[in-house]
Amino acid sequence: MSAKPSIPKNLPPLTDLRGVLALRVSTLRVLNGWSQERLGTEARLDRTYVSSIERGEYNVTLQTVELLAGALGVMPWALLVPPHDEEIASMF
């Protein structure tokens, strides 16, 4: 059995767009109660690719951002906005 997913605690530098995307995708996935496999299915992406995105390993295309946003029910730009102070405080 796998561990219960938790919201990421490590915040990326606000200028690290891949890190911000990774944080947003991972946080929204956990809040939805989804596994990486479920998000991959919903977004029509391989679960290993979702995992790599959440680790900030890839420069994803805008099409991938759109697929992830659609699956997560947010606007694509929302995945690229760094967290603000109130959000950061509520994560800890």
N, CA, C and O atoms as CSV, one atom per row, in Angstrom:
chain,resi,resn,atom,element,x,y,z
A,1,MET,N,N,0.839,-1.164,0.000
A,1,MET,CA,C,0.000,0.000,0.000
A,1,MET,C,C,0.890,1.236,0.000
A,1,MET,O,O,1.895,1.275,0.711
A,2,SER,N,N,0.534,2.239,-0.785
A,2,SER,CA,C,1.341,3.444,-0.861
A,2,SER,C,C,0.949,4.422,0.246
A,2,SER,O,O,-0.142,4.341,0.813
A,3,ALA,N,N,1.853,5.334,0.536
A,3,ALA,CA,C,1.616,6.329,1.576
A,3,ALA,C,C,0.552,7.318,1.113
A,3,ALA,O,O,0.380,7.561,-0.081
A,4,LYS,N,N,-0.161,7.886,2.097
A,4,LYS,CA,C,-1.165,8.895,1.780
A,4,LYS,C,C,-0.463,10.121,1.213
A,4,LYS,O,O,0.513,10.595,1.797
A,5,PRO,N,N,-0.945,10.649,0.076
A,5,PRO,CA,C,-0.294,11.817,-0.508
A,5,PRO,C,C,-0.423,13.022,0.413
A,5,PRO,O,O,-1.437,13.194,1.091
A,6,SER,N,N,0.598,13.842,0.431
A,6,SER,CA,C,0.554,15.059,1.234
A,6,SER,C,C,0.974,16.249,0.382
A,6,SER,O,O,1.688,16.111,-0.611
A,7,ILE,N,N,0.512,17.410,0.797
A,7,ILE,CA,C,0.841,18.638,0.084
A,7,ILE,C,C,2.338,18.895,0.251
A,7,ILE,O,O,2.866,18.755,1.355
A,8,PRO,N,N,3.028,19.269,-0.825
A,8,PRO,CA,C,4.470,19.516,-0.756
A,8,PRO,C,C,4.799,20.608,0.256
A,8,PRO,O,O,4.079,21.599,0.374
A,9,LYS,N,N,5.882,20.413,0.973
A,9,LYS,CA,C,6.318,21.398,1.967
A,9,LYS,C,C,7.471,22.263,1.474
A,9,LYS,O,O,7.697,23.349,2.007
A,10,ASN,N,N,8.189,21.805,0.482
A,10,ASN,CA,C,9.328,22.556,-0.045
A,10,ASN,C,C,8.871,23.517,-1.121
A,10,ASN,O,O,8.344,23.105,-2.154
A,11,LEU,N,N,9.074,24.798,-0.873
A,11,LEU,CA,C,8.681,25.805,-1.852
A,11,LEU,C,C,9.846,26.108,-2.780
A,11,LEU,O,O,10.984,26.249,-2.332
A,12,PRO,N,N,9.562,26.209,-4.075
A,12,PRO,CA,C,10.631,26.549,-5.016
A,12,PRO,C,C,10.903,28.046,-4.972
A,12,PRO,O,O,10.070,28.818,-4.497
A,13,PRO,N,N,12.060,28.455,-5.462
A,13,PRO,CA,C,12.269,29.901,-5.641
A,13,PRO,C,C,11.169,30.438,-6.565
A,13,PRO,O,O,10.788,29.772,-7.528
A,14,LEU,N,N,10.673,31.609,-6.282
A,14,LEU,CA,C,9.546,32.144,-7.053
A,14,LEU,C,C,9.877,32.367,-8.515
A,14,LEU,O,O,8.973,32.506,-9.339
A,15,THR,N,N,11.160,32.403,-8.850
A,15,THR,CA,C,11.568,32.585,-10.243
A,15,THR,C,C,11.737,31.252,-10.972
A,15,THR,O,O,12.013,31.240,-12.171
A,16,ASP,N,N,11.578,30.146,-10.276
A,16,ASP,CA,C,11.723,28.802,-10.860
A,16,ASP,C,C,10.363,28.338,-11.362
A,16,ASP,O,O,9.590,27.736,-10.617
A,17,LEU,N,N,10.075,28.618,-12.623
A,17,LEU,CA,C,8.755,28.326,-13.176
A,17,LEU,C,C,8.443,26.831,-13.184
A,17,LEU,O,O,7.306,26.439,-12.922
A,18,ARG,N,N,9.437,25.991,-13.481
A,18,ARG,CA,C,9.212,24.545,-13.416
A,18,ARG,C,C,8.871,24.112,-12.002
A,18,ARG,O,O,8.013,23.254,-11.799
A,19,GLY,N,N,9.548,24.709,-11.020
A,19,GLY,CA,C,9.264,24.394,-9.624
A,19,GLY,C,C,7.884,24.847,-9.198
A,19,GLY,O,O,7.196,24.142,-8.460
A,20,VAL,N,N,7.471,26.028,-9.659
A,20,VAL,CA,C,6.130,26.535,-9.351
A,20,VAL,C,C,5.077,25.610,-9.971
A,20,VAL,O,O,4.095,25.258,-9.318
A,21,LEU,N,N,5.282,25.222,-11.222
A,21,LEU,CA,C,4.354,24.293,-11.866
A,21,LEU,C,C,4.296,22.983,-11.099
A,21,LEU,O,O,3.213,22.445,-10.868
A,22,ALA,N,N,5.442,22.471,-10.706
A,22,ALA,CA,C,5.489,21.215,-9.949
A,22,ALA,C,C,4.703,21.337,-8.651
A,22,ALA,O,O,3.924,20.448,-8.310
A,23,LEU,N,N,4.902,22.431,-7.929
A,23,LEU,CA,C,4.199,22.659,-6.671
A,23,LEU,C,C,2.695,22.743,-6.886
A,23,LEU,O,O,1.925,22.111,-6.162
A,24,ARG,N,N,2.276,23.520,-7.879
A,24,ARG,CA,C,0.839,23.699,-8.156
A,24,ARG,C,C,0.180,22.380,-8.557
A,24,ARG,O,O,-0.878,22.029,-8.035
A,25,VAL,N,N,0.797,21.660,-9.471
A,25,VAL,CA,C,0.211,20.403,-9.942
A,25,VAL,C,C,0.106,19.408,-8.795
A,25,VAL,O,O,-0.936,18.783,-8.599
A,26,SER,N,N,1.181,19.266,-8.045
A,26,SER,CA,C,1.190,18.315,-6.939
A,26,SER,C,C,0.160,18.687,-5.876
A,26,SER,O,O,-0.572,17.827,-5.387
A,27,THR,N,N,0.106,19.965,-5.522
A,27,THR,CA,C,-0.841,20.417,-4.499
A,27,THR,C,C,-2.282,20.187,-4.938
A,27,THR,O,O,-3.084,19.657,-4.169
A,28,LEU,N,N,-2.618,20.576,-6.155
A,28,LEU,CA,C,-3.992,20.395,-6.639
A,28,LEU,C,C,-4.350,18.916,-6.756
A,28,LEU,O,O,-5.483,18.523,-6.476
A,29,ARG,N,N,-3.393,18.107,-7.167
A,29,ARG,CA,C,-3.652,16.667,-7.270
A,29,ARG,C,C,-3.971,16.096,-5.897
A,29,ARG,O,O,-4.929,15.337,-5.749
A,30,VAL,N,N,-3.185,16.452,-4.900
A,30,VAL,CA,C,-3.410,15.945,-3.548
A,30,VAL,C,C,-4.743,16.456,-3.000
A,30,VAL,O,O,-5.488,15.697,-2.381
A,31,LEU,N,N,-5.047,17.730,-3.222
A,31,LEU,CA,C,-6.314,18.281,-2.746
A,31,LEU,C,C,-7.512,17.581,-3.385
A,31,LEU,O,O,-8.575,17.483,-2.773
A,32,ASN,N,N,-7.340,17.099,-4.609
A,32,ASN,CA,C,-8.400,16.325,-5.277
A,32,ASN,C,C,-8.451,14.888,-4.774
A,32,ASN,O,O,-9.395,14.155,-5.066
A,33,GLY,N,N,-7.428,14.486,-4.014
A,33,GLY,CA,C,-7.363,13.112,-3.524
A,33,GLY,C,C,-6.966,12.118,-4.599
A,33,GLY,O,O,-7.301,10.936,-4.522
A,34,TRP,N,N,-6.251,12.604,-5.602
A,34,TRP,CA,C,-5.867,11.774,-6.742
A,34,TRP,C,C,-4.439,11.279,-6.613
A,34,TRP,O,O,-3.585,11.945,-6.029
A,35,SER,N,N,-4.196,10.106,-7.163
A,35,SER,CA,C,-2.843,9.602,-7.333
A,35,SER,C,C,-2.265,10.225,-8.609
A,35,SER,O,O,-2.990,10.828,-9.400
A,36,GLN,N,N,-0.975,10.072,-8.791
A,36,GLN,CA,C,-0.374,10.530,-10.044
A,36,GLN,C,C,-0.952,9.758,-11.222
A,36,GLN,O,O,-1.112,10.306,-12.313
A,37,GLU,N,N,-1.259,8.503,-11.003
A,37,GLU,CA,C,-1.860,7.697,-12.068
A,37,GLU,C,C,-3.225,8.253,-12.465
A,37,GLU,O,O,-3.537,8.342,-13.652
A,38,ARG,N,N,-4.036,8.625,-11.479
A,38,ARG,CA,C,-5.361,9.181,-11.771
A,38,ARG,C,C,-5.232,10.487,-12.529
A,38,ARG,O,O,-5.949,10.706,-13.505
A,39,LEU,N,N,-4.322,11.368,-12.095
A,39,LEU,CA,C,-4.123,12.624,-12.814
A,39,LEU,C,C,-3.671,12.348,-14.237
A,39,LEU,O,O,-4.143,12.988,-15.177
A,40,GLY,N,N,-2.767,11.406,-14.399
A,40,GLY,CA,C,-2.320,11.053,-15.740
A,40,GLY,C,C,-3.464,10.596,-16.616
A,40,GLY,O,O,-3.552,10.976,-17.784
A,41,THR,N,N,-4.336,9.785,-16.058
A,41,THR,CA,C,-5.499,9.307,-16.820
A,41,THR,C,C,-6.409,10.472,-17.196
A,41,THR,O,O,-6.838,10.588,-18.343
A,42,GLU,N,N,-6.697,11.324,-16.231
A,42,GLU,CA,C,-7.588,12.466,-16.472
A,42,GLU,C,C,-7.001,13.437,-17.500
A,42,GLU,O,O,-7.737,14.017,-18.299
A,43,ALA,N,N,-5.683,13.613,-17.478
A,43,ALA,CA,C,-5.019,14.562,-18.375
A,43,ALA,C,C,-4.518,13.916,-19.665
A,43,ALA,O,O,-3.964,14.597,-20.528
A,44,ARG,N,N,-4.712,12.607,-19.797
A,44,ARG,CA,C,-4.232,11.850,-20.964
A,44,ARG,C,C,-2.704,11.917,-21.074
A,44,ARG,O,O,-2.143,12.109,-22.152
A,45,LEU,N,N,-2.050,11.749,-19.907
A,45,LEU,CA,C,-0.588,11.734,-19.832
A,45,LEU,C,C,-0.160,10.482,-19.073
A,45,LEU,O,O,-0.918,9.962,-18.254
A,46,ASP,N,N,1.028,10.005,-19.336
A,46,ASP,CA,C,1.544,8.848,-18.620
A,46,ASP,C,C,1.842,9.229,-17.173
A,46,ASP,O,O,2.313,10.335,-16.909
A,47,ARG,N,N,1.575,8.332,-16.246
A,47,ARG,CA,C,1.786,8.630,-14.821
A,47,ARG,C,C,3.246,8.929,-14.517
A,47,ARG,O,O,3.538,9.716,-13.617
A,48,THR,N,N,4.169,8.313,-15.255
A,48,THR,CA,C,5.584,8.583,-15.010
A,48,THR,C,C,5.949,10.002,-15.462
A,48,THR,O,O,6.833,10.635,-14.886
A,49,TYR,N,N,5.268,10.488,-16.487
A,49,TYR,CA,C,5.470,11.866,-16.942
A,49,TYR,C,C,4.932,12.845,-15.893
A,49,TYR,O,O,5.560,13.865,-15.612
A,50,VAL,N,N,3.764,12.527,-15.316
A,50,VAL,CA,C,3.204,13.354,-14.244
A,50,VAL,C,C,4.186,13.416,-13.081
A,50,VAL,O,O,4.425,14.486,-12.521
A,51,SER,N,N,4.748,12.283,-12.722
A,51,SER,CA,C,5.724,12.239,-11.639
A,51,SER,C,C,6.930,13.123,-11.955
A,51,SER,O,O,7.408,13.857,-11.090
A,52,SER,N,N,7.410,13.055,-13.167
A,52,SER,CA,C,8.558,13.876,-13.574
A,52,SER,C,C,8.223,15.365,-13.551
A,52,SER,O,O,9.058,16.187,-13.172
A,53,ILE,N,N,7.015,15.707,-13.951
A,53,ILE,CA,C,6.571,17.107,-13.910
A,53,ILE,C,C,6.548,17.586,-12.461
A,53,ILE,O,O,6.993,18.693,-12.158
A,54,GLU,N,N,6.025,16.743,-11.568
A,54,GLU,CA,C,5.945,17.118,-10.152
A,54,GLU,C,C,7.321,17.225,-9.493
A,54,GLU,O,O,7.454,17.844,-8.437
A,55,ARG,N,N,8.320,16.642,-10.093
A,55,ARG,CA,C,9.694,16.785,-9.591
A,55,ARG,C,C,10.428,17.929,-10.298
A,55,ARG,O,O,11.589,18.204,-9.995
A,56,GLY,N,N,9.757,18.586,-11.231
A,56,GLY,CA,C,10.348,19.715,-11.940
A,56,GLY,C,C,11.416,19.335,-12.929
A,56,GLY,O,O,12.318,20.126,-13.207
A,57,GLU,N,N,11.331,18.130,-13.470
A,57,GLU,CA,C,12.385,17.633,-14.362
A,57,GLU,C,C,12.233,18.040,-15.821
A,57,GLU,O,O,13.203,17.972,-16.576
A,58,TYR,N,N,11.045,18.459,-16.238
A,58,TYR,CA,C,10.810,18.744,-17.652
A,58,TYR,C,C,10.369,20.173,-17.891
A,58,TYR,O,O,9.672,20.772,-17.072
A,59,ASN,N,N,10.783,20.702,-19.016
A,59,ASN,CA,C,10.214,21.934,-19.541
A,59,ASN,C,C,9.001,21.498,-20.358
A,59,ASN,O,O,9.139,21.100,-21.515
A,60,VAL,N,N,7.842,21.571,-19.774
A,60,VAL,CA,C,6.651,21.064,-20.448
A,60,VAL,C,C,6.156,22.060,-21.486
A,60,VAL,O,O,6.465,23.250,-21.423
A,61,THR,N,N,5.389,21.560,-22.433
A,61,THR,CA,C,4.810,22.419,-23.457
A,61,THR,C,C,3.556,23.094,-22.912
A,61,THR,O,O,3.000,22.680,-21.895
A,62,LEU,N,N,3.130,24.131,-23.604
A,62,LEU,CA,C,1.876,24.785,-23.219
A,62,LEU,C,C,0.704,23.818,-23.361
A,62,LEU,O,O,-0.256,23.890,-22.594
A,63,GLN,N,N,0.777,22.930,-24.321
A,63,GLN,CA,C,-0.275,21.937,-24.485
A,63,GLN,C,C,-0.379,21.056,-23.239
A,63,GLN,O,O,-1.483,20.731,-22.805
A,64,THR,N,N,0.747,20.673,-22.667
A,64,THR,CA,C,0.737,19.862,-21.457
A,64,THR,C,C,0.160,20.651,-20.289
A,64,THR,O,O,-0.603,20.107,-19.490
A,65,VAL,N,N,0.518,21.933,-20.180
A,65,VAL,CA,C,-0.055,22.782,-19.134
A,65,VAL,C,C,-1.578,22.830,-19.301
A,65,VAL,O,O,-2.311,22.744,-18.316
A,66,GLU,N,N,-2.048,22.964,-20.527
A,66,GLU,CA,C,-3.490,22.989,-20.781
A,66,GLU,C,C,-4.155,21.672,-20.393
A,66,GLU,O,O,-5.241,21.679,-19.812
A,67,LEU,N,N,-3.519,20.542,-20.705
A,67,LEU,CA,C,-4.079,19.238,-20.347
A,67,LEU,C,C,-4.157,19.075,-18.830
A,67,LEU,O,O,-5.171,18.615,-18.304
A,68,LEU,N,N,-3.101,19.447,-18.137
A,68,LEU,CA,C,-3.090,19.350,-16.680
A,68,LEU,C,C,-4.147,20.264,-16.061
A,68,LEU,O,O,-4.883,19.857,-15.162
A,69,ALA,N,N,-4.214,21.498,-16.550
A,69,ALA,CA,C,-5.184,22.456,-16.016
A,69,ALA,C,C,-6.609,21.964,-16.239
A,69,ALA,O,O,-7.449,22.061,-15.345
A,70,GLY,N,N,-6.879,21.443,-17.417
A,70,GLY,CA,C,-8.217,20.921,-17.698
A,70,GLY,C,C,-8.589,19.785,-16.759
A,70,GLY,O,O,-9.709,19.730,-16.250
A,71,ALA,N,N,-7.656,18.888,-16.535
A,71,ALA,CA,C,-7.905,17.759,-15.642
A,71,ALA,C,C,-8.105,18.230,-14.208
A,71,ALA,O,O,-8.927,17.671,-13.481
A,72,LEU,N,N,-7.365,19.247,-13.795
A,72,LEU,CA,C,-7.432,19.735,-12.420
A,72,LEU,C,C,-8.524,20.786,-12.209
A,72,LEU,O,O,-8.783,21.199,-11.079
A,73,GLY,N,N,-9.153,21.210,-13.287
A,73,GLY,CA,C,-10.268,22.154,-13.180
A,73,GLY,C,C,-9.862,23.586,-12.884
A,73,GLY,O,O,-10.587,24.316,-12.209
A,74,VAL,N,N,-8.694,23.991,-13.393
A,74,VAL,CA,C,-8.236,25.366,-13.205
A,74,VAL,C,C,-7.834,25.951,-14.557
A,74,VAL,O,O,-7.673,25.228,-15.540
A,75,MET,N,N,-7.676,27.262,-14.587
A,75,MET,CA,C,-7.186,27.915,-15.795
A,75,MET,C,C,-5.694,27.599,-15.937
A,75,MET,O,O,-4.995,27.497,-14.929
A,76,PRO,N,N,-5.201,27.444,-17.151
A,76,PRO,CA,C,-3.781,27.102,-17.332
A,76,PRO,C,C,-2.819,28.057,-16.633
A,76,PRO,O,O,-1.829,27.612,-16.052
A,77,TRP,N,N,-3.087,29.352,-16.678
A,77,TRP,CA,C,-2.179,30.316,-16.055
A,77,TRP,C,C,-2.069,30.095,-14.549
A,77,TRP,O,O,-1.049,30.436,-13.951
A,78,ALA,N,N,-3.108,29.529,-13.928
A,78,ALA,CA,C,-3.098,29.327,-12.477
A,78,ALA,C,C,-2.016,28.341,-12.045
A,78,ALA,O,O,-1.596,28.354,-10.888
A,79,LEU,N,N,-1.563,27.490,-12.956
A,79,LEU,CA,C,-0.507,26.530,-12.626
A,79,LEU,C,C,0.876,27.166,-12.641
A,79,LEU,O,O,1.854,26.544,-12.224
A,80,LEU,N,N,0.961,28.405,-13.119
A,80,LEU,CA,C,2.260,29.055,-13.279
A,80,LEU,C,C,2.450,30.247,-12.345
A,80,LEU,O,O,3.477,30.922,-12.408
A,81,VAL,N,N,1.476,30.513,-11.486
A,81,VAL,CA,C,1.548,31.650,-10.578
A,81,VAL,C,C,2.190,31.217,-9.266
A,81,VAL,O,O,1.706,30.282,-8.629
A,82,PRO,N,N,3.272,31.876,-8.848
A,82,PRO,CA,C,3.895,31.520,-7.568
A,82,PRO,C,C,2.903,31.715,-6.420
A,82,PRO,O,O,2.035,32.585,-6.491
A,83,PRO,N,N,3.029,30.911,-5.365
A,83,PRO,CA,C,2.132,31.072,-4.221
A,83,PRO,C,C,2.378,32.413,-3.538
A,83,PRO,O,O,3.511,32.890,-3.479
A,84,HIS,N,N,1.299,33.021,-3.019
A,84,HIS,CA,C,1.437,34.283,-2.303
A,84,HIS,C,C,1.575,33.995,-0.799
A,84,HIS,O,O,1.428,32.851,-0.370
A,85,ASP,N,N,1.849,35.002,-0.029
A,85,ASP,CA,C,2.170,34.844,1.388
A,85,ASP,C,C,1.111,34.078,2.172
A,85,ASP,O,O,1.454,33.232,2.997
A,86,GLU,N,N,-0.177,34.359,1.929
A,86,GLU,CA,C,-1.232,33.685,2.664
A,86,GLU,C,C,-1.257,32.195,2.328
A,86,GLU,O,O,-1.476,31.358,3.204
A,87,GLU,N,N,-1.034,31.874,1.066
A,87,GLU,CA,C,-0.979,30.470,0.653
A,87,GLU,C,C,0.182,29.748,1.314
A,87,GLU,O,O,0.040,28.625,1.799
A,88,ILE,N,N,1.326,30.407,1.327
A,88,ILE,CA,C,2.514,29.817,1.924
A,88,ILE,C,C,2.268,29.543,3.401
A,88,ILE,O,O,2.609,28.470,3.899
A,89,ALA,N,N,1.684,30.497,4.098
A,89,ALA,CA,C,1.406,30.326,5.526
A,89,ALA,C,C,0.459,29.169,5.765
A,89,ALA,O,O,0.619,28.441,6.744
A,90,SER,N,N,-0.526,28.977,4.895
A,90,SER,CA,C,-1.506,27.911,5.105
A,90,SER,C,C,-0.939,26.530,4.770
A,90,SER,O,O,-1.527,25.521,5.160
A,91,MET,N,N,0.177,26.462,4.065
A,91,MET,CA,C,0.774,25.177,3.724
A,91,MET,C,C,1.501,24.556,4.908
A,91,MET,O,O,1.757,23.352,4.924
A,92,PHE,N,N,1.831,25.373,5.893
A,92,PHE,CA,C,2.622,24.877,7.027
A,92,PHE,C,C,1.857,24.909,8.317
A,92,PHE,O,O,2.388,24.524,9.359
